[in-house]
Amino acid sequence: MATWQQRIDSIDNKADQAFLYFLIAPYFSKRADQQKFFEKGIAISETINSSYDKVRRLDMSISECLDYNLGTLVPDVARSVMRSLAFNGTLEDHKRLVDMAYQHNPELAEQLVDMLDNDPARMRYKRSRLESHIASVKKLEQAKKDMTSIDNFNTNEQKEFFESRLSDLIDGKGQLYDVDKIFALSMDYIYNNGISDAHAAVTYLMETIKRKHQMSKNQEKLLFNIHRAMKYNLKLVLSLAAGTKDRLDKIESMIDDHNDLPCEVIGIGEQQKAIKLLLDWYTETGMNELIIVDPYFSPSDLSVVKDLTDINTDLSIKVVSHVSKHKPYDYLIKWRQLSSGVHTPITIHFVYFTDKPEDGPLHDRYWICCDNEHGKHKAIKPNSISGLGKKESSILPVEESLIPGILYQSYAQYVFMKVPKKDDRELKYEKVVLE
């Protein structure tokens, strides 16, 4: 302990000294040593000339004391902060201090308001706002016990309520309530407020449904329908602002409708599950031509292509992608590492912008199976193979009526027609055949 104290005291900057005392204090096993370091940090903070640095360090000390059950130090430190705020503290500074004090003792928060500086105009303004803030904090605390009380809250208080509930749920401190209860609690507020105010309520509702589904696996349809409604609203807003048919077509391509078709959800770390789903989907279709549209298709993704050739030796595979950071010969080298004597025809078509070769016109990813002899198609919309399992994603089935349009937009115009420009930008093409 003495060694740490000597090292910290050798630092010239007092704000840095105080910071280190508060940072290191919790790591001592003896409570007396913890308290001694906290007290030392507080004492140094009191001597800092800059009121800004002083308030920030004392704020930190209150937060740390609350976290490590050293509440006896809080009142004196809070009063010291309030005195420092008298010089140039903003209303938000005062609110933050009052909130921290309230966690320790509601009466202390009210005592701090009584300490406001003597300037009549500032005192009337700040006292009124802080007293109102404390009243709101009390109502929010009460709402944790009786959530129906938020019906009597104003809009800002309701917004703060849902933000605090969401934060507690994510932190693992909040209780996971029944979906019906959260629906009843949040729906009126969501419908009666704009997205900026309702964002936390919508997210809280979605987080509740997701966690309930993880526990019971019985909320899939509800999650899917909410997702559809959000996509529809987003598509409507973007379409109203589009202005041109080309932009409307792009929005239609980016946000297509899937009606009530079920989808597969891929969680973080579930890459192997996702690959199995893709291979199972192809096995079920049983068609002899597969088109993969993936702007980020990489040489490492060829391992999945190799698995497909084992499933059906008569399969023809065509990939449409951007060049990105990989060059066509990278795919040849990787394929020779993965395979030997594979006779399945595999062609990778590259399309990219002349002025920016690492970018191109493709946006969405598709796997499309074709039975041209009978005019049948099947398609899904997954994430890029290399991105599977890195974040939550889904594998969405595509309605058969939409597939011809997708084949034209994402395949034919680049593979057969080789359109010279897209969005007034020149395109270049390359092709590699894997043998």
C-alpha positions as CSV (number, residue, x, y, z in Angstrom):
1,M,0.0,0.0,0.0
2,A,2.8,2.4,0.9
3,T,4.5,1.7,-2.4
4,W,1.4,2.6,-4.4
5,Q,1.0,5.8,-2.3
6,Q,4.6,6.8,-3.0
7,R,4.2,6.2,-6.8
8,I,0.9,8.2,-7.0
9,D,2.2,11.1,-4.9
10,S,5.2,11.4,-7.2
11,I,2.9,12.5,-10.1
12,D,2.7,16.3,-10.5
13,N,-0.9,16.6,-11.7
14,K,-3.3,16.6,-8.7
15,A,-6.3,15.5,-10.9
16,D,-4.3,12.5,-12.0
17,Q,-3.3,11.7,-8.4
18,A,-6.9,11.7,-7.3
19,F,-8.0,9.6,-10.3
20,L,-5.4,6.9,-9.4
21,Y,-6.4,6.9,-5.7
22,F,-10.0,6.3,-6.7
23,L,-9.1,3.7,-9.4
24,I,-6.8,1.6,-7.2
25,A,-8.7,1.8,-3.9
26,P,-11.3,-1.0,-4.6
27,Y,-8.5,-3.5,-5.3
28,F,-7.3,-3.6,-1.7
29,S,-8.6,-6.6,0.2
30,K,-8.9,-4.8,3.6
31,R,-11.8,-2.4,3.9
32,A,-9.7,0.0,6.0
33,D,-7.1,0.3,3.2
34,Q,-9.9,1.0,0.7
35,Q,-11.3,3.7,2.8
36,K,-7.9,5.3,3.4
37,F,-7.2,5.5,-0.4
38,F,-10.7,7.0,-1.0
39,E,-10.2,9.6,1.7
40,K,-6.8,10.4,0.3
41,G,-8.3,10.9,-3.2
42,I,-11.0,13.1,-1.8
43,A,-8.6,15.2,0.1
44,I,-6.5,15.8,-3.0
45,S,-9.6,16.6,-5.1
46,E,-10.5,19.3,-2.6
47,T,-7.1,21.1,-3.4
48,I,-7.6,21.1,-7.2
49,N,-7.7,24.7,-8.5
50,S,-9.7,23.9,-11.7
51,S,-13.4,23.7,-10.6
52,Y,-14.1,21.5,-13.7
53,D,-11.4,18.9,-12.7
54,K,-12.3,19.1,-9.1
55,V,-16.0,18.4,-9.7
56,R,-15.2,15.5,-12.1
57,R,-12.9,13.8,-9.6
58,L,-15.3,14.3,-6.7
59,D,-18.1,12.9,-8.9
60,M,-15.9,9.9,-9.5
61,S,-15.4,9.4,-5.8
62,I,-19.1,9.4,-5.1
63,S,-19.7,6.8,-7.8
64,E,-16.9,4.6,-6.5
65,C,-18.1,5.0,-2.9
66,L,-21.6,3.9,-3.8
67,D,-20.3,0.9,-5.8
68,Y,-18.1,-0.3,-2.9
69,N,-20.4,0.3,0.1
70,L,-18.5,3.3,1.5
71,G,-21.6,5.4,1.8
72,T,-20.4,7.2,5.0
73,L,-18.1,9.2,2.8
74,V,-20.8,10.4,0.3
75,P,-22.5,13.2,2.2
76,D,-19.4,15.3,2.8
77,V,-18.1,14.7,-0.7
78,A,-21.5,15.6,-2.2
79,R,-21.6,18.9,-0.3
80,S,-18.1,19.7,-1.5
81,V,-19.1,19.1,-5.1
82,M,-22.2,21.3,-4.6
83,R,-20.0,24.2,-3.3
84,S,-17.7,23.8,-6.4
85,L,-20.6,23.8,-8.8
86,A,-21.6,27.2,-7.4
87,F,-19.0,28.8,-9.6
88,N,-19.8,27.5,-13.1
89,G,-21.9,24.3,-12.7
90,T,-24.6,23.7,-15.3
91,L,-28.1,22.4,-14.5
92,E,-27.0,19.0,-15.9
93,D,-24.1,18.9,-13.5
94,H,-26.4,19.6,-10.6
95,K,-28.9,16.9,-11.8
96,R,-26.1,14.3,-12.0
97,L,-25.0,15.1,-8.5
98,V,-28.5,15.0,-7.2
99,D,-29.1,11.6,-8.9
100,M,-26.0,10.1,-7.3
101,A,-26.9,11.5,-3.9
102,Y,-30.4,10.1,-4.2
103,Q,-29.0,6.6,-4.7
104,H,-27.4,7.0,-1.3
105,N,-30.1,8.8,0.6
106,P,-33.2,10.7,-0.9
107,E,-33.0,13.2,2.0
108,L,-29.4,14.1,1.1
109,A,-30.5,15.0,-2.4
110,E,-33.0,17.5,-1.0
111,Q,-30.4,18.9,1.4
112,L,-28.1,19.6,-1.6
113,V,-30.8,21.7,-3.3
114,D,-30.9,23.8,-0.1
115,M,-27.2,24.5,-0.6
116,L,-27.6,26.4,-3.9
117,D,-25.7,29.6,-4.4
118,N,-27.2,32.9,-3.3
119,D,-27.6,34.5,-6.7
120,P,-31.4,35.1,-6.7
121,A,-32.0,34.5,-10.4
122,R,-29.8,31.3,-10.6
123,M,-31.2,30.1,-7.3
124,R,-34.9,30.4,-8.4
125,Y,-34.2,28.8,-11.7
126,K,-32.0,25.9,-10.4
127,R,-34.1,25.3,-7.3
128,S,-37.3,25.0,-9.3
129,R,-35.7,22.7,-11.9
130,L,-33.9,20.5,-9.3
131,E,-36.9,20.2,-7.0
132,S,-38.9,19.1,-10.1
133,H,-36.1,16.7,-11.0
134,I,-36.1,15.1,-7.5
135,A,-39.9,14.8,-7.7
136,S,-39.5,12.9,-11.0
137,V,-36.8,10.7,-9.5
138,K,-39.1,9.8,-6.7
139,K,-41.9,8.9,-9.1
140,L,-39.5,6.7,-11.1
141,E,-38.5,4.9,-8.0
142,Q,-42.1,4.3,-7.1
143,A,-42.8,3.0,-10.6
144,K,-40.3,0.2,-10.1
145,K,-42.7,-1.1,-7.5
146,D,-46.0,-0.2,-9.4
147,M,-45.4,0.1,-13.1
148,T,-49.0,1.2,-13.8
149,S,-48.2,4.5,-12.1
150,I,-46.5,5.7,-15.3
151,D,-50.0,6.5,-16.6
152,N,-49.7,9.7,-14.4
153,F,-46.2,10.6,-15.7
154,N,-45.5,13.3,-18.2
155,T,-43.8,12.4,-21.5
156,N,-40.2,13.0,-20.3
157,E,-40.8,11.0,-17.1
158,Q,-42.3,8.1,-19.2
159,K,-39.2,8.3,-21.5
160,E,-36.9,8.1,-18.5
161,F,-38.8,5.2,-17.1
162,F,-38.4,3.1,-20.2
163,E,-34.7,4.1,-20.5
164,S,-34.1,3.0,-16.9
165,R,-36.0,-0.3,-17.4
166,L,-34.1,-1.1,-20.5
167,S,-30.8,-0.3,-18.9
168,D,-31.6,-2.5,-15.9
169,L,-32.7,-5.4,-18.1
170,I,-29.5,-5.2,-20.2
171,D,-27.4,-5.0,-17.0
172,G,-29.1,-8.0,-15.6
173,K,-30.5,-6.1,-12.6
174,G,-34.1,-5.8,-13.9
175,Q,-36.8,-8.4,-13.7
176,L,-38.0,-10.0,-16.9
177,Y,-41.8,-9.5,-17.0
178,D,-44.4,-11.3,-19.0
179,V,-44.7,-10.1,-22.6
180,D,-48.4,-9.3,-22.2
181,K,-47.6,-7.0,-19.3
182,I,-45.0,-5.1,-21.1
183,F,-47.2,-4.8,-24.2
184,A,-50.0,-3.3,-22.1
185,L,-47.5,-1.0,-20.4
186,S,-45.8,0.4,-23.5
187,M,-48.2,0.4,-26.4
188,D,-50.1,3.6,-25.7
189,Y,-46.9,5.4,-25.1
190,I,-45.3,4.1,-28.3
191,Y,-48.2,5.0,-30.5
192,N,-48.7,8.5,-29.0
193,N,-45.0,9.6,-29.3
194,G,-42.4,10.1,-32.0
195,I,-39.6,7.6,-32.6
196,S,-37.0,9.7,-30.7
197,D,-39.2,9.6,-27.6
198,A,-40.5,6.0,-28.1
199,H,-37.2,4.4,-29.0
200,A,-36.4,3.2,-25.5
201,A,-39.9,1.8,-25.1
202,V,-39.8,-0.1,-28.4
203,T,-36.3,-1.5,-27.6
204,Y,-37.4,-2.5,-24.1
205,L,-40.4,-4.3,-25.5
206,M,-38.3,-6.1,-28.1
207,E,-35.6,-7.0,-25.6
208,T,-38.3,-8.5,-23.3
209,I,-39.8,-10.6,-26.2
210,K,-36.3,-11.7,-27.3
211,R,-35.3,-12.9,-23.8
212,K,-38.6,-14.6,-23.3
213,H,-38.1,-16.4,-26.6
214,Q,-34.6,-17.5,-25.6
215,M,-36.1,-19.1,-22.5
216,S,-39.3,-20.7,-24.0
217,K,-38.9,-20.6,-27.8
218,N,-42.6,-19.6,-28.1
219,Q,-42.3,-15.9,-29.3
220,E,-41.0,-16.5,-32.8
221,K,-44.2,-15.4,-34.6
222,L,-44.5,-12.3,-32.5
223,L,-40.9,-11.3,-33.1
224,F,-41.3,-11.9,-36.9
225,N,-44.5,-9.8,-37.1
226,I,-42.9,-6.9,-35.2
227,H,-39.9,-7.1,-37.5
228,R,-42.1,-7.0,-40.5
229,A,-44.0,-4.0,-39.2
230,M,-40.8,-2.1,-38.6
231,K,-39.5,-2.9,-42.1
232,Y,-42.8,-1.8,-43.6
233,N,-42.7,1.6,-41.7
234,L,-39.1,2.1,-42.7
235,K,-39.9,1.3,-46.3
236,L,-42.8,3.7,-46.3
237,V,-40.8,6.6,-44.9
238,L,-37.9,6.0,-47.3
239,S,-40.3,5.7,-50.3
240,L,-42.0,9.0,-49.4
241,A,-38.6,10.7,-49.5
242,A,-37.2,8.9,-52.5
243,G,-38.2,11.4,-55.3
244,T,-37.2,9.2,-58.3
245,K,-38.2,5.8,-59.7
246,D,-34.6,4.6,-59.6
247,R,-34.4,5.3,-55.8
248,L,-37.8,3.6,-55.3
249,D,-36.5,0.5,-57.1
250,K,-33.4,0.5,-54.9
251,I,-35.5,0.8,-51.8
252,E,-37.7,-2.1,-53.1
253,S,-34.6,-4.2,-53.6
254,M,-33.1,-3.4,-50.2
255,I,-36.3,-3.9,-48.2
256,D,-38.4,-6.6,-49.8
257,D,-41.4,-8.3,-48.2
258,H,-41.5,-11.9,-47.1
259,N,-45.1,-12.1,-45.9
260,D,-45.5,-14.9,-43.3
261,L,-42.6,-17.0,-44.5
262,P,-40.6,-18.4,-41.5
263,C,-37.0,-17.4,-41.0
264,E,-34.0,-18.9,-39.3
265,V,-32.2,-16.7,-36.7
266,I,-28.4,-17.0,-36.4
267,G,-26.9,-16.0,-33.1
268,I,-23.4,-14.7,-32.4
269,G,-20.9,-17.6,-32.5
270,E,-23.3,-19.9,-34.5
271,Q,-21.4,-20.0,-37.8
272,Q,-21.5,-23.8,-38.0
273,K,-25.2,-23.8,-37.4
274,A,-25.7,-21.3,-40.2
275,I,-23.5,-23.2,-42.6
276,K,-25.5,-26.4,-41.9
277,L,-28.8,-24.5,-42.5
278,L,-27.5,-23.3,-45.9
279,L,-26.4,-26.8,-46.9
280,D,-29.6,-28.4,-45.6
281,W,-31.6,-25.8,-47.6
282,Y,-29.8,-26.6,-50.8
283,T,-30.1,-30.4,-50.2
284,E,-33.9,-29.9,-49.8
285,T,-34.2,-28.0,-53.1
286,G,-32.4,-30.7,-55.1
287,M,-31.9,-28.4,-58.2
288,N,-28.8,-28.5,-60.4
289,E,-27.9,-24.8,-60.6
290,L,-27.0,-22.6,-57.7
291,I,-26.4,-18.8,-58.0
292,I,-24.7,-17.1,-55.0
293,V,-24.9,-13.3,-55.0
294,D,-22.6,-12.0,-52.3
295,P,-20.6,-8.8,-52.6
296,Y,-18.3,-9.9,-49.8
297,F,-17.6,-13.5,-51.0
298,S,-14.0,-14.4,-50.0
299,P,-11.6,-17.2,-50.9
300,S,-12.2,-18.8,-47.4
301,D,-15.9,-19.1,-48.3
302,L,-15.0,-21.7,-51.0
303,S,-14.9,-24.4,-48.2
304,V,-18.7,-24.2,-48.2
305,V,-18.7,-24.4,-52.0
306,K,-16.6,-27.6,-51.7
307,D,-19.3,-29.0,-49.3
308,L,-22.0,-28.3,-51.9
309,T,-20.1,-30.2,-54.6
310,D,-20.0,-33.2,-52.3
311,I,-23.8,-33.0,-51.9
312,N,-24.5,-32.9,-55.7
313,T,-21.7,-33.8,-58.2
314,D,-23.9,-32.5,-61.1
315,L,-24.3,-29.1,-59.5
316,S,-23.3,-25.9,-61.4
317,I,-22.3,-23.0,-59.2
318,K,-22.1,-19.4,-60.2
319,V,-21.0,-16.6,-57.8
320,V,-21.4,-12.9,-58.3
321,S,-19.3,-10.7,-56.1
322,H,-17.1,-7.6,-55.8
323,V,-13.3,-7.8,-56.0
324,S,-12.9,-6.2,-52.6
325,K,-9.4,-6.8,-51.1
326,H,-9.0,-10.1,-52.8
327,K,-7.9,-10.7,-56.4
328,P,-9.2,-13.4,-58.7
329,Y,-6.1,-15.5,-58.5
330,D,-6.6,-15.7,-54.7
331,Y,-9.6,-17.8,-55.3
332,L,-7.7,-20.1,-57.7
333,I,-5.0,-20.7,-55.1
334,K,-7.5,-21.3,-52.3
335,W,-9.6,-23.7,-54.5
336,R,-6.5,-25.8,-55.3
337,Q,-5.8,-26.0,-51.6
338,L,-9.3,-27.2,-50.8
339,S,-10.0,-29.6,-53.7
340,S,-8.5,-32.1,-56.1
341,G,-10.3,-33.8,-59.0
342,V,-13.6,-31.9,-58.5
343,H,-15.5,-31.7,-61.8
344,T,-18.3,-29.5,-60.7
345,P,-18.3,-26.3,-62.9
346,I,-17.7,-23.3,-60.6
347,T,-17.6,-19.7,-62.0
348,I,-17.0,-16.5,-60.0
349,H,-18.1,-13.3,-61.8
350,F,-16.6,-10.1,-60.4
351,V,-18.2,-6.6,-61.0
352,Y,-16.8,-3.4,-59.6
353,F,-16.7,0.3,-60.1
354,T,-13.8,1.6,-62.2
355,D,-13.3,4.7,-60.0
356,K,-13.3,2.5,-56.8
357,P,-12.4,-1.1,-57.5
358,E,-13.0,-2.3,-53.9
359,D,-16.6,-1.3,-54.2
360,G,-19.4,-2.3,-56.6
361,P,-23.1,-2.2,-57.3
362,L,-24.3,-5.2,-55.3
363,H,-26.1,-4.7,-52.0
364,D,-28.1,-7.8,-51.0
365,R,-27.0,-11.4,-50.6
366,Y,-29.0,-14.3,-52.2
367,W,-28.7,-18.0,-52.7
368,I,-30.9,-18.9,-55.7
369,C,-31.5,-22.4,-56.9
370,C,-32.7,-22.8,-60.5
371,D,-34.5,-25.6,-62.4
372,N,-34.6,-24.0,-65.8
373,E,-36.1,-27.0,-67.5
374,H,-39.2,-26.8,-65.4
375,G,-39.1,-23.0,-64.8
376,K,-38.8,-23.4,-61.0
377,H,-36.8,-21.3,-58.5
378,K,-36.1,-21.3,-54.8
379,A,-34.2,-18.5,-53.0
380,I,-33.1,-17.4,-49.6
381,K,-31.5,-14.2,-48.3
382,P,-28.7,-15.0,-45.8
383,N,-25.8,-12.9,-44.6
384,S,-22.4,-13.2,-46.2
385,I,-20.8,-16.6,-45.5
386,S,-17.8,-14.9,-43.9
387,G,-20.0,-12.8,-41.6
388,L,-22.2,-15.7,-40.3
389,G,-22.0,-15.9,-36.6
390,K,-20.2,-12.6,-36.1
391,K,-23.4,-10.8,-35.3
392,E,-27.1,-11.7,-35.0
393,S,-28.6,-12.3,-38.5
394,S,-31.3,-14.3,-40.2
395,I,-31.8,-16.5,-43.2
396,L,-34.9,-15.3,-44.9
397,P,-36.8,-17.3,-47.5
398,V,-37.8,-15.3,-50.7
399,E,-41.2,-15.6,-52.3
400,E,-40.9,-17.3,-55.6
401,S,-42.8,-14.5,-57.4
402,L,-39.9,-12.1,-56.5
403,I,-37.1,-14.3,-57.7
404,P,-37.2,-13.4,-61.5
405,G,-36.8,-9.7,-60.6
406,I,-33.9,-10.5,-58.2
407,L,-32.2,-12.6,-60.9
408,Y,-32.3,-9.7,-63.3
409,Q,-31.3,-7.0,-60.8
410,S,-28.4,-9.0,-59.1
411,Y,-27.3,-11.5,-61.7
412,A,-28.4,-11.2,-65.4
413,Q,-27.5,-7.5,-65.9
414,Y,-24.0,-8.2,-64.7
415,V,-23.2,-11.7,-65.9
416,F,-25.0,-11.7,-69.3
417,M,-25.7,-8.1,-70.2
418,K,-22.6,-6.6,-68.6
419,V,-24.2,-3.2,-68.2
420,P,-21.5,-0.5,-68.7
421,K,-22.7,1.8,-65.9
422,K,-24.7,1.8,-62.6
423,D,-25.8,5.1,-61.0
424,D,-23.7,7.0,-63.6
425,R,-20.5,5.1,-62.5
426,E,-18.6,2.9,-64.9
427,L,-18.4,-0.8,-64.2
428,K,-15.6,-3.3,-64.9
429,Y,-15.9,-7.1,-65.1
430,E,-13.7,-10.1,-64.5
431,K,-14.3,-13.8,-64.3
432,V,-12.5,-16.8,-62.8
433,V,-13.3,-20.5,-63.5
434,L,-12.3,-22.9,-60.7
435,E,-10.9,-26.1,-62.0
